[in-house]
Amino acid sequence: MAHSIQVPATAFSRSFGKYRDEVYKAGVIEVTSHDRVVGAYISPKELDHFNELKKRERQAIHVSEADDDLIEAIKNARWGEVSE
């Protein structure tokens, strides 16, 4: 992900055209109000990434669909370790 920037909500609403162009470089523009993030404006690339992650959250595999490599990876998994 590219470097995100923070912008006050009033500046974001007044200068939307500017931020519409900047989001491609920044990836994420965090919109703030009273020094706290209240929302974000994301680039199409970041939106695709977000949607892919959301899709994976809901992905389920029945045990009968798991191949040998997946079964072996599950058997060798250790709590708190990220697999390769």
VEXDREN-2710 file (C-alpha; in Angstrom, 1 decimal):
% VEXDREN-2710
k/r/px/py/pz
1/MET/0.0/0.0/0.0
2/ALA/1.2/3.5/-0.7
3/HIS/1.7/6.1/2.0
4/SER/-1.7/7.4/3.3
5/ILE/-2.3/11.0/4.0
6/GLN/-4.7/12.7/6.5
7/VAL/-6.9/15.5/5.5
8/PRO/-9.5/17.4/7.5
9/ALA/-13.1/16.8/6.4
10/THR/-13.7/20.4/5.5
11/ALA/-10.6/20.6/3.3
12/PHE/-11.6/17.2/1.7
13/SER/-15.1/18.4/0.9
14/ARG/-14.0/21.8/-0.4
15/SER/-11.2/20.4/-2.6
16/PHE/-12.5/17.0/-3.6
17/GLY/-11.2/17.4/-7.2
18/LYS/-7.6/17.8/-5.8
19/TYR/-7.9/14.7/-3.6
20/ARG/-9.6/12.7/-6.4
21/ASP/-6.4/13.0/-8.3
22/GLU/-4.0/12.6/-5.3
23/VAL/-5.6/9.3/-4.2
24/TYR/-3.9/7.5/-7.1
25/LYS/-0.5/8.4/-5.7
26/ALA/-1.4/8.2/-2.0
27/GLY/-3.5/5.0/-2.2
28/VAL/-5.5/6.1/0.9
29/ILE/-6.7/9.5/2.1
30/GLU/-7.8/9.4/5.7
31/VAL/-10.5/12.0/6.4
32/THR/-10.4/13.5/9.9
33/SER/-12.7/15.5/12.1
34/HIS/-11.4/17.0/15.3
35/ASP/-8.1/15.0/15.0
36/ARG/-9.7/11.6/14.6
37/VAL/-10.2/9.5/11.5
38/VAL/-13.9/9.5/10.5
39/GLY/-13.5/7.8/7.1
40/ALA/-11.3/7.2/4.1
41/TYR/-11.1/7.7/0.4
42/ILE/-9.3/5.0/-1.4
43/SER/-7.9/4.5/-4.9
44/PRO/-9.4/1.9/-7.3
45/LYS/-6.3/-0.3/-6.7
46/GLU/-6.8/-0.2/-3.0
47/LEU/-10.5/-0.9/-3.4
48/ASP/-9.7/-4.0/-5.5
49/HIS/-7.3/-5.1/-2.8
50/PHE/-9.9/-4.5/-0.1
51/ASN/-12.6/-6.4/-2.0
52/GLU/-10.2/-9.3/-2.5
53/LEU/-9.5/-9.5/1.2
54/LYS/-13.2/-9.3/2.1
55/LYS/-13.9/-12.1/-0.4
56/ARG/-11.2/-14.3/1.3
57/GLU/-12.8/-13.7/4.7
58/ARG/-15.9/-15.4/3.5
59/GLN/-14.2/-18.2/1.6
60/ALA/-14.8/-21.6/3.0
61/ILE/-13.4/-25.0/2.0
62/HIS/-15.1/-28.3/2.8
63/VAL/-12.6/-30.9/4.0
64/SER/-13.4/-33.1/1.0
65/GLU/-12.2/-30.2/-1.3
66/ALA/-8.8/-29.8/0.5
67/ASP/-5.8/-31.1/-1.4
68/ASP/-2.9/-32.9/0.3
69/ASP/-0.7/-29.7/0.4
70/LEU/-3.4/-27.8/2.3
71/ILE/-4.0/-30.7/4.7
72/GLU/-0.2/-30.9/5.3
73/ALA/0.0/-27.1/5.9
74/ILE/-2.8/-27.3/8.5
75/LYS/-1.1/-30.2/10.2
76/ASN/2.2/-28.3/10.4
77/ALA/0.7/-24.9/11.4
78/ARG/1.9/-23.4/14.7
79/TRP/0.0/-20.8/16.7
80/GLY/1.2/-17.3/16.2
81/GLU/3.5/-18.1/13.2
82/VAL/2.7/-16.9/9.7
83/SER/3.0/-19.6/7.1
84/GLU/5.0/-19.1/3.9
END
